[in-house]
Amino acid sequence: MSEHAPVPDGESIYDDSDTSSGRSAVRIASVAALGGFLFGYDSAVINGAVSAIETRFEVGSASLGFAVASALLGAAAGAIYAGRLADRVGRLAVMKLAAVLFFVSALGAGFAQSLWMLVVFRIVGGLGVGAASVIAPAYIAEIAPSAIRGRLGSLQQLAIVTGIFCSLLVDYLFANAAGSSRDTLWFGLEAWRWMFLAMAVPAVAYGVLSLTIPESPRYLIATHKIPEARRVLSTLLGQRNLEVRIDRIQRSLHSEKKPSMADLKGPALGLMPIVWVGILLSIFQQFVGINVIFYYSNVLWEAVGFSESDSFKITVITSVVNILTTLIAIATVDKVGRKPLLLIGSVGMTISLAVMAFVFQTADVVTVDGVATPQLGDAAGVAALIAANVFVIAFGMSWGPIVWVLLGETFPNRVRAAALALAAGAQWVANWIVTVTFPSLRDVSLGMTYGIYAVFAALSFVFVLKWVRETKGVELEDMPE
């Protein structure tokens, strides 16, 4: 079927020298990564509203934890079903659906009149988050030349952390303009409501821009739309060995039936070993406690003696650090490789989390409203802030972006969407567990809580060393099972 000679093993079939094609891939991947921006915004916007929600709806630690984590329930469901839906109706259709879900969630959460109404619309937004968490890395991996696939895949995490930064900045600006997150800002609505409503703007932008990018060529080939796939591949990757490329994609998609979760069955506790690697990457990414920093940092810093205004500022600064360190990953992932960055990150996270555990465990404790709360002195406060930001640096240059890169590229073509959906679903379940348990664990002991996260960071090093394989420079069609 090919009009060209076969490509020798190890030689790229992409025309990576075609700079116009490379620019097209960057532009298209950037649009797809906007889903990550909304993912980050929706996930972290609750941070600035936690205190106001706790007061407005008069909730305790358990209910507060559930409300904060509610979006993650929707995210788990959205991630699990997005892969199957993407294989049935296409990657672009799922992006558009996610944009609608984000928009509905923004309005519903902003106008919520009860805690349970807020929870329902946070779950709706979570469905969009879950869908975006699956579709963006899968789509980017499927349109990217192998030479820059790691950098383009890292755009997903850059978009996520930028979304986190923007949501926390918006939280700070609205709270500062109103006087506090609980005070009225505009049109009789409190500042915390505007934090949610602001998400409607990027949701509309994501939906509109998704109309300007092409469908994934692998989806087009899987659904036998070869002429359209040929046009997309030509635009993205140039003309060199185009028919060879199409032939290899067809052979890698050797199953004629639609991919499903049943395709993931294997000898390792019922699943293919590579699927377990993806699931455990997702679980470790969350069990180090990174999202405690972005969901609860305001109430955390307030609890140990900082004012609400200072807590907002600390959180915004931390999110800027997160963005800068993600840029480090983008610059190095295709040079250094995936595995070395993960190992370096695991070491940095283990040390910084252990320092935080020590600081909180050895701090003087006072009882506030029946809850034992550590009070940090000047030196301890500085140590905790430095350790928290070192943790974010270690995570941001490694486990944050690299896990998404690996989830987008490490699975074989025929099971990629289903495997990525399962791994992303596991990630959101793990995220939910960490998020919903933190308020109660905080009430018991912050030192113990960060000690638990430090143990998982140490275990992540062992896991990567023994079971994660390097994928730098490997074509998607060559990923082994």
Helices and strands as residue ranges (DSSP letters): H 19-44, H 46-56, H 61-89, H 91-110, H 115-143, G 146-148, H 149-178, E 184-186, E 189-190, H 191-197, H 200-209, G 210-212, H 217-222, H 226-237, H 242-252, G 261-264, E 265-266, E 270-271, H 273-287, H 290-303, H 308-336, H 338-362, E 364-368, E 371-375, H 378-396, H 399-409, G 413-415, H 416-444, H 446-467, G 476-478
